[in-house]
């Protein structure tokens, strides 16, 4: 998906199915991150390499409920501080990055 350059190709039905499946899988992974260590592993994998894909999905599929709802549900779960799992070091910019992406 990251290699697709044209918005028309990105908006195809096959791409939509892949994105919906990916968002559901990521939400399941995120839900299972119940402590700081596992959440940090997911965060480090997602930032900054894959956040561009999520932003692009929001831009292309913002009006398509079939894609936007799983995307927003994943992102809501990702930023929800369940069990105090979001805890970064004081000198880490990760908290600011997370806030910037959520805003």
C-alpha positions, -999 to +999 in steps of 0.1 A: +000+000+000+028+024+007+042+019-028+010+030-045+015+066-057-018+074-075-049+082-055-070+063-081-051+031-075-053+036-038-091+039-039-097+006-056-119-020-040-090-044-034-071-017-016-101-008+005-105-044+016-068-046+025-070-014+045-101-024+064-085-058+073-052-041+083-070-016+106-090-044+122-058-064+127-040-034+141-068-027+165-067-063+178-029-060+183-034-026+200-061-040+223-037-067+234-010-042+243-018-040+280+015-027+294+041-001+286+065-026+270+041-040+244+026-006+237+061+009+231+069-019+206+037-011+186+044+026+189+080+022+177+068+001+147+042+026+138+061+059+142+073+074+119+074+047+092+037+039+089+019+070+101+020+084+066-001+055+054-027+062+081-028+099+072-032+090+035-060+066+043-078+094+061-074+118+032-085+093+005-112+075+024-125+102+048-159+101+032-161+063+029-176+049+061-166+013+053-129+024+057-131+054+079-149+037+108-123+009+113-095+034+108-109+057+135-117+028+159-080+017+156-067+052+162-091+057+192-078+025+207-042+035+199-044+068+218-065+055+247-044+052+278-058+020+292-039+006+322-014+035+320+003+018+290+012+052+274+042+062+294+072+076+277+106+087+291+107+124+301+133+133+274+114+114+247+094+133+220+070+104+215+043+119+237+043+150+215+043+130+183+013+110+195-005+142+205+003+158+171-010+128+152-041+126+173-049+163+169 
